[in-house]
Amino acid sequence: MAALLTDGFRENKRRVLTVITIVDYGVGNLASLLNMFEFVGVEVRSSSDATEIMTASHLVLPGVGAFDRAMSVLTASGLIEHLTIAVQQRKVPVMGVCLGMQLLGNASEEGQLPGLGYIDARCVRIVPPVQSRLKVPNNGWLVTQPAKQSPLFPDADEFNRFYYNHSYHMVCANPGDVAADFDYGDRLCCAVQHENIMGIQFHPEKSHQFGMRLLKRFASV
């Protein structure tokens, strides 16, 4: 069935319009993301339907809470096979948001379960230098610096400021996959990009003009 749907998509590839499909697997605040995409004029929907996810033009993987619980719920949803077909075979642009970004990697110190493995990376707990007096979780607004030119950050000199709420950060095996970072005693990765796969640790739906700009850029990929 999956092969037939994939073949059907290839035949009608050019007719697909840009519609952001937010993967509704039961973990994450979908309403805020839906509202922000709609506010910036981007067509968006949430879906737990396997066919809609596999044939989507753009995918967003949300997530809040603990790594293992999110992976358990996503696995139980039966959507991973279809998500993988879209991301790895069809090369659909996908963006993980907050915990959704962490799920794109191989694993996390927070749990025992494997991640999706779309990005060669793992998540580790934030450990700020003692003298910095920085707290964990990191909760609040931080200036975010692009690490390379990428679809979400096309201008390395552009000012970006986003809202964060997290205790773990991603460490990429390939430094070239880091799309942006921020200063939290050390430079920590907060965005990744490898071909069609993107992830952001911060919350664009809570980041006002900076979040709006980023969501519009993702929709135009």
C-alpha positions in Angstrom: 0.0 0.0 0.0 2.8 2.4 0.9 4.6 1.7 -2.4 1.4 2.4 -4.4 0.8 5.7 -2.6 4.4 6.7 -3.1 4.3 5.9 -6.8 1.0 7.8 -7.1 2.6 10.8 -5.5 5.5 10.8 -8.0 3.1 10.8 -10.9 1.2 13.9 -9.5 4.2 15.6 -7.9 3.9 18.9 -9.7 0.3 19.3 -8.7 0.9 19.3 -4.9 0.4 22.8 -3.4 2.2 23.9 -0.3 0.2 22.9 2.7 1.9 22.6 6.1 0.9 19.3 7.7 1.5 19.2 11.5 1.8 15.6 12.6 -0.8 15.0 15.3 0.4 12.0 17.3 -0.9 13.1 20.6 2.2 15.0 22.0 2.5 18.7 21.6 0.6 22.0 21.6 -0.7 22.0 18.0 -3.1 24.9 18.4 -0.4 27.6 18.8 1.5 26.4 15.8 -1.7 26.2 13.7 -2.7 29.7 14.7 0.7 31.2 13.9 0.9 29.6 10.5 -2.6 30.8 9.7 -1.7 34.3 11.0 1.2 34.6 8.5 -1.0 33.4 5.7 0.2 29.9 5.3 -2.2 27.1 4.6 -1.9 24.5 7.4 -3.6 21.5 8.9 -3.0 19.0 11.6 -3.4 15.3 10.8 -3.0 11.8 12.2 -3.9 10.2 8.9 -1.1 8.1 7.5 -1.9 8.8 3.9 -2.0 12.6 4.4 1.3 12.5 6.2 3.0 10.4 3.6 1.7 12.6 0.7 2.2 16.0 2.4 4.2 18.8 0.8 5.7 20.0 4.1 5.7 18.4 7.6 6.1 19.7 11.1 6.8 17.4 14.0 5.9 19.0 17.3 6.6 17.8 20.8 6.7 18.7 24.4 7.6 16.8 27.6 9.9 13.7 27.9 11.8 12.0 25.1 10.8 8.4 25.8 7.1 9.2 26.3 7.0 11.1 23.0 8.8 8.3 21.1 6.5 5.7 22.7 3.4 7.6 21.7 4.7 8.2 18.2 5.5 4.5 17.8 2.1 3.5 19.0 0.5 5.8 16.5 1.8 3.7 13.6 2.9 6.8 11.8 6.7 6.4 11.8 6.8 4.2 8.6 4.7 6.8 6.7 6.7 9.7 8.1 9.9 8.0 7.1 8.7 7.5 3.5 7.8 11.2 3.3 11.1 12.4 4.8 13.7 9.9 3.5 12.2 8.7 0.2 10.2 11.7 -1.0 12.5 14.2 0.6 9.6 16.3 1.9 10.8 19.3 3.9 10.3 18.4 7.6 10.8 20.6 10.7 11.0 19.3 14.2 10.0 21.9 16.8 11.3 21.8 20.4 11.1 18.1 21.5 10.2 17.3 17.9 13.7 18.4 16.9 15.2 16.1 19.5 13.2 13.2 18.2 14.8 13.6 14.8 18.2 12.5 16.2 19.5 9.1 17.3 18.9 9.2 21.0 18.7 11.4 24.1 20.3 11.2 27.6 16.9 11.8 28.9 15.6 8.4 27.9 16.4 4.9 26.7 14.5 4.6 23.4 16.1 5.3 20.0 15.0 8.4 18.1 14.0 8.6 14.5 17.6 8.8 13.3 16.9 11.3 10.5 19.8 13.5 11.8 23.1 11.9 13.1 22.9 13.5 16.5 22.1 12.9 20.1 20.7 15.1 22.9 22.5 15.8 26.1 21.5 17.7 29.2 22.5 21.4 29.4 25.4 21.8 31.9 26.3 25.5 32.1 29.6 26.5 33.6 29.3 26.8 37.4 30.5 30.4 37.4 27.9 31.4 34.9 25.0 31.0 37.4 22.8 30.0 34.4 19.8 27.8 35.3 18.4 24.6 33.8 15.9 24.5 32.2 16.8 27.3 29.9 13.6 29.3 29.9 13.3 32.7 28.2 14.4 34.8 25.2 17.9 34.4 23.7 19.7 35.9 20.8 20.2 33.1 18.2 23.1 33.1 15.8 23.0 31.3 12.4 25.9 28.9 12.0 25.6 28.6 8.3 23.4 29.7 5.4 20.3 27.5 5.4 16.6 27.7 4.3 15.6 28.9 7.8 18.6 31.2 8.2 19.6 32.6 4.8 21.5 35.5 6.2 24.3 34.8 8.7 24.3 38.5 9.9 20.6 38.7 10.5 19.4 39.4 14.1 17.3 36.6 15.6 15.8 36.3 19.0 13.6 33.3 20.0 11.8 32.0 23.0 13.3 28.8 24.6 12.1 26.3 27.3 14.3 23.2 27.4 16.8 21.2 29.5 18.5 19.2 26.7 20.3 20.3 23.6 21.3 18.5 20.4 24.9 17.6 19.6 25.5 16.8 15.9 28.1 14.2 14.8 28.6 16.4 11.7 29.1 20.1 12.7 27.9 21.0 9.2 24.4 20.0 10.3 24.2 22.8 12.9 22.1 25.6 11.4 22.1 27.9 14.4 23.4 28.1 18.0 23.1 30.3 21.1 25.3 31.3 24.0 24.5 29.5 27.3 28.0 29.5 28.9 29.1 27.6 25.8 27.8 27.7 22.2 24.9 25.2 22.1 23.1 24.0 19.0 19.5 25.1 18.7 18.8 24.4 15.0 19.8 21.8 12.5 19.5 21.3 8.8 20.6 18.4 6.6 19.1 18.4 3.1 15.3 18.5 3.6 15.5 17.8 7.4 15.3 20.8 9.7 14.8 21.2 13.4 14.5 24.1 15.9 14.8 23.9 19.7 13.0 27.1 20.4 9.3 27.9 20.0 8.6 29.9 16.8 4.9 30.2 17.8 5.9 32.2 20.9 8.7 34.2 19.2 6.6 37.0 17.7 8.1 38.6 14.5 11.1 36.3 14.5 9.0 33.2 14.7 6.7 34.5 12.0 9.6 35.1 9.7 11.0 31.6 10.2 7.6 29.9 9.7 7.1 31.7 6.4 10.6 30.7 5.3 9.9 27.0 6.1 6.7 27.2 4.0 8.6 28.5 1.0 11.2 25.7 1.1 
